[in-house]
Amino acid sequence: MKKPKSINLRPPHNLQNLRFQISKKSLYNSIQLVKILMFMFST
């Protein structure tokens, strides 16, 4: 009967991981956007 407890403990960590992935992705996207803007301004 120990398994259900570990499963119950998982969701918060999963949510945190998902949040981290989203923030990482948005950071990457913003960097790409800045690069594109710089390229546009330089030409």
MDTraj code that builds the backbone (N, CA, C; nanometers):
import mdtraj as md
import numpy as np

residues = "MET LYS LYS PRO LYS SER ILE ASN LEU ARG PRO PRO HIS ASN LEU GLN ASN LEU ARG PHE GLN ILE SER LYS LYS SER LEU TYR ASN SER ILE GLN LEU VAL LYS ILE LEU MET PHE MET PHE SER THR".split()
xyz = np.array([
    [0.0827, -0.1220, 0.0000],
    [0.0000, 0.0000, 0.0000],
    [0.0866, 0.1278, 0.0000],
    [0.2136, 0.1116, -0.0273],
    [0.3018, 0.2281, -0.0272],
    [0.3025, 0.2986, -0.1625],
    [0.2711, 0.2255, -0.2672],
    [0.2762, 0.2845, -0.4014],
    [0.1821, 0.4043, -0.4206],
    [0.0539, 0.3946, -0.3786],
    [-0.0356, 0.5096, -0.3974],
    [0.0206, 0.6397, -0.3394],
    [0.0889, 0.6291, -0.2247],
    [0.1462, 0.7484, -0.1619],
    [0.2508, 0.8127, -0.2524],
    [0.3374, 0.7323, -0.3096],
    [0.4411, 0.7863, -0.3976],
    [0.3781, 0.8514, -0.5215],
    [0.2691, 0.7907, -0.5697],
    [0.1964, 0.8461, -0.6849],
    [0.1356, 0.9811, -0.6447],
    [0.0849, 0.9878, -0.5219],
    [0.0261, 1.1131, -0.4725],
    [0.1320, 1.2222, -0.4580],
    [0.2524, 1.1825, -0.4284],
    [0.3606, 1.2798, -0.4115],
    [0.4121, 1.3314, -0.5455],
    [0.3854, 1.2586, -0.6490],
    [0.4393, 1.2950, -0.7798],
    [0.3808, 1.4226, -0.8427],
    [0.2494, 1.4394, -0.8502],
    [0.1922, 1.5535, -0.9234],
    [0.2555, 1.6901, -0.8949],
    [0.2777, 1.7307, -0.7701],
    [0.3394, 1.8626, -0.7476],
    [0.4740, 1.8766, -0.8174],
    [0.5552, 1.7736, -0.8076],
    [0.6864, 1.7751, -0.8720],
    [0.6704, 1.7846, -1.0237],
    [0.5744, 1.7096, -1.0734],
    [0.5465, 1.7124, -1.2176],
    [0.5062, 1.8519, -1.2615],
    [0.4220, 1.9138, -1.1848],
    [0.3738, 2.0488, -1.2136],
    [0.4909, 2.1477, -1.2137],
    [0.5780, 2.1338, -1.1146],
    [0.6952, 2.2199, -1.1054],
    [0.7848, 2.2012, -1.2270],
    [0.8026, 2.0766, -1.2654],
    [0.8850, 2.0442, -1.3812],
    [0.8265, 2.1062, -1.5069],
    [0.6963, 2.0957, -1.5227],
    [0.6261, 2.1522, -1.6378],
    [0.6433, 2.3044, -1.6402],
    [0.6297, 2.3647, -1.5224],
    [0.6474, 2.5095, -1.5096],
    [0.7887, 2.5500, -1.5514],
    [0.8852, 2.4724, -1.5072],
    [1.0249, 2.5012, -1.5401],
    [1.0468, 2.4913, -1.6903],
    [0.9888, 2.3879, -1.7523],
    [1.0004, 2.3692, -1.8975],
    [0.9379, 2.4863, -1.9719],
    [0.8240, 2.5319, -1.9254],
    [0.7540, 2.6439, -1.9893],
    [0.8384, 2.7712, -1.9788],
    [0.8939, 2.7957, -1.8606],
    [0.9747, 2.9168, -1.8417],
    [1.1009, 2.9102, -1.9265],
    [1.1592, 2.7896, -1.9346],
    [1.2789, 2.7698, -2.0169],
    [1.2465, 2.7969, -2.1635],
    [1.1331, 2.7461, -2.2069],
    [1.0905, 2.7620, -2.3455],
    [1.0622, 2.9092, -2.3769],
    [0.9953, 2.9761, -2.2863],
    [0.9634, 3.1171, -2.3081],
    [1.0904, 3.2021, -2.3092],
    [1.1861, 3.1646, -2.2253],
    [1.3145, 3.2345, -2.2239],
    [1.3846, 3.2161, -2.3575],
    [1.3856, 3.0934, -2.4056],
    [1.4467, 3.0638, -2.5352],
    [1.3767, 3.1405, -2.6471],
    [1.2450, 3.1434, -2.6428],
    [1.1661, 3.2154, -2.7439],
    [1.1962, 3.3646, -2.7414],
    [1.2087, 3.4216, -2.6238],
    [1.2379, 3.5650, -2.6129],
    [1.3779, 3.5956, -2.6653],
    [1.4717, 3.5052, -2.6406],
    [1.6084, 3.5223, -2.6934],
    [1.6046, 3.5185, -2.8458],
    [1.5296, 3.4241, -2.9010],
    [1.5161, 3.4139, -3.0469],
    [1.4542, 3.5418, -3.1039],
    [1.3554, 3.5931, -3.0349],
    [1.2876, 3.7152, -3.0780],
    [1.3851, 3.8326, -3.0795],
    [1.4658, 3.8429, -2.9763],
    [1.5657, 3.9498, -2.9686],
    [1.6657, 3.9362, -3.0833],
    [1.7082, 3.8146, -3.1098],
    [1.8031, 3.7903, -3.2201],
    [1.7429, 3.8346, -3.3536],
    [1.6180, 3.8012, -3.3745],
    [1.5480, 3.8388, -3.4986],
    [1.5393, 3.9907, -3.5087],
    [1.5037, 4.0554, -3.3973],
    [1.4935, 4.2016, -3.3962],
    [1.6288, 4.2659, -3.4254],
    [1.7318, 4.2147, -3.3649],
    [1.8666, 4.2676, -3.3878],
    [1.9055, 4.2513, -3.5345],
    [1.8731, 4.1378, -3.5887],
    [1.9027, 4.1115, -3.7297],
    [1.8279, 4.2086, -3.8209],
    [1.7023, 4.2315, -3.7885],
    [1.6204, 4.3239, -3.8677],
    [1.6748, 4.4669, -3.8606],
    [1.7179, 4.5063, -3.7425],
    [1.7699, 4.6428, -3.7256],
    [1.9065, 4.6597, -3.7914],
    [1.9837, 4.5531, -3.7940],
    [2.1193, 4.5630, -3.8496],
    [2.1201, 4.5681, -4.0020],
    [2.0152, 4.5154, -4.0656],
    [2.0129, 4.5142, -4.2130],
    [1.9397, 4.6361, -4.2686],
])
top = md.Topology()
chain = top.add_chain()
for i, resn in enumerate(residues, 1):
    res = top.add_residue(resn, chain, resSeq=i)
    for name in ("N", "CA", "C"):
        top.add_atom(name, md.element.get_by_symbol(name[0]), res)
traj = md.Trajectory(xyz[None], top)
